[in-house]
Amino acid sequence: MKRNTFIGFLTVLCLLTVLTGCNKNKVKPLSDRIAKKWTAQKVEENNVVVYTKGASGNVKPGYSQFLLDLSSNPTAVLTQVDNFTSTGQYELQNDTRLILRSLNPAPTDGPTIEYTINSSSDNELVITRTTADRKTGGTTNKYSLIPQ
């Protein structure tokens, strides 16, 4: 009797191990999830919403032109609120920071722009600029981006 109970227990344990081991959802690396063209869904300047996609009466409707193209790693193309476009390289640091380097022509604040990655998924990338943006009056900007 004890032997049958033990064999039954081992059978159930093996079956559970096989079933749970085969059903793992693998999360793609951040570098894969962000490798696309991103447009602005919502933009905050100093914690004030100035743009929401599709809304009427946006304070800064120019953000409808905002584009962050990370689709060709390591090349980055940034189109800012005033439609100024720069091309350079991008890199991720510890999956928490996105750095755009060697931007040409150089934006107002120089050839390097850094962002903190607040959150990311296949359908949304939320980043906050680490330094104030002189182009927007010295504001710190948070971008909620969606794939184009």
N, C-alpha and C positions, 0 to 999 in steps of 0.2 A: 504494500500500500504506500509506504513512504517513498519507494522508488518511483512509482507511477506519479505521485504528487510532484516529486522532484523533476522528473522528465517533463511533465506538463508545465511546471513553472519555467523551466529552461526554454521550452518551446515558445511560450508566450513572450518571454523576455527577448529571445532572438527575433521574433516577429516584430515586436515593438521597435527594436533597434534598427531593423531593416527599414521599416516604414518611416520612422522619423529621420533616418539618415538620408533617405532619398528625396525628401521634400524640402530641401533648403533653398530659400530664395537668395540668390547671390546678388549682392549690391555691386553695381558697376563702380569702378574707381571714379573719383571726382573728375579726373582728367578726361574721361570718356563722357561723363554726364554734361560737362560744360562745353564740349566741342561742337558748337553750333552757333548760329546767328541769334542774338538776343535783342529784343526791343523793349522799350519801357512800358510797363503796365501801370506803375505808380512811381512818382518821384517825390521825395521829401527834401526840402532845404531847411536846415536847422529845425528838424522835427515838424515842419509845416508842409502839408501836402500841397504841391504846386501844379501837379499834373496827374491825371488819371485817364488812362486810355478810354476813348469813347465818350468822355464826359464833356458837357458843354460848359463854357465859362472857366476853363483852366487858366490859372494865373500865368503859367508859362507854356503855351501851346507848342512852342518850339521843341519840346521833348518828344513830340510825335516823330521827329526826325532822328532821335537818339538810336544808335545802333552799335552794339559791341559784337564784332564778328570774331569768334574764336574757332571757327570751323576748320581751319587749316593749320593745326599745331606745327610749329610754334608761332605762326604769324597771327598778329592781332590787327584789326582795323577798327578804329574808334571814330564814330561820327557823333559830335557833341551837340548840345542844345542849339547852338547857332549854325549848325550844319557844317562846321569845320571838321574835316576828315584827316586823320593821321594813320599811318601804317607803321607797325613796329613788331616787336616780339613780346610774347607773354610767357610767364612762368607761374607755377603754383608753389607756395612755400607751406609745407606742413598741412596742406588742405585747408588752411585758414586764411591765407592771403593770396590775392591775385595781383601780380605786378606786371604792368605794361612798361616796356623799356624801348629805348631807341626810337621813340615815336618821331616820325618825319612826315610833313613838317611838324616841328615841335609845337605843342599846344602852349597856351599862355603861361602855364605853370612849369614849363620845361618838358624834357623828353621822357620823363618817368612819372607814371601815375600809379599809386598803390591803393588797393581796396581790401577791406576786411570782408571775408565771406561769412555772412550771417547765417545763411541756410542755402541748401541746394537740393534739387531733385531733377528729374527728367523734364519737368514742366515749369520750373521756376528757379531763378537764381536771385538771391537777395544779397547785395553788396553795399558797403558803406565806404566812401572815400576816406582815406586816413588823414588827409590834409585838407584844409579849406580850399575851395575852388575860387580863384580870383575872377574867373569868367562869370560866375553867378553872384558876385558881390561878397566874396569871402565866406560863403556858406559851406557847411559840411553836409554833403549830399548822400542820401540813401536811395538806392535804385532797386525796385522790385521788377525784375526782368522776366519776360516770357519768350519762348522760341518764336522766331519770325515765321 
